[in-house]
Amino acid sequence: MPRVDVPVQPPAGAGTAILTNTPADAANNHEFVNDGRTVLVVKNGGAGATVVDIIAVSCSHGRVGDVSQSIAAGIDQQFGPFPQGEWNQPNAKINVDVSVDTDVELIALRR
């Protein structure tokens, strides 16, 4: 199946809608559109840790390293913003994989 899209939202503030969380899907994983100003928030409301992998691409700087972060139970973790040349896949999206999806949610925010 295709990756689950995490819609990019404006940051919460006066006059904005309540943020919508995307439930994690460890089987299909995720992607979101990146304009270089987008951050990803992972909320782990589960009883155990989850590992989040943000998949990099080869860039002109020679960097080819994914980010892999274990997020403990009850913790919210922010990642980014992401320079487009280092993170965007050919479809202008960033790929995100999660190891556990029980009570884990993702939010993509444009700064």
HELIX and SHEET records of a PDB file:
HELIX    1   1 GLN A   84  TRP A   87  1                                   4    
SHEET    1   A 5 VAL A   4  ASP A   5  0                                        
SHEET    2   A 5 HIS A  30  VAL A  33  1                                        
SHEET    3   A 5 LYS A  93  VAL A  98 -1                                        
SHEET    4   A 5 THR A  50  ILE A  55 -1                                        
SHEET    5   A 5 VAL A  67  ILE A  71 -1                                        
SHEET    1   B 3 VAL A   8  GLN A   9  0                                        
SHEET    2   B 3 VAL A 104  ARG A 110  1                                        
SHEET    3   B 3 THR A  22  PRO A  23 -1                                        
SHEET    1   C 4 VAL A   8  GLN A   9  0                                        
SHEET    2   C 4 VAL A 104  ARG A 110  1                                        
SHEET    3   C 4 THR A  38  ASN A  44 -1                                        
SHEET    4   C 4 ASP A  76  PHE A  79 -1                                        
END                                                                             
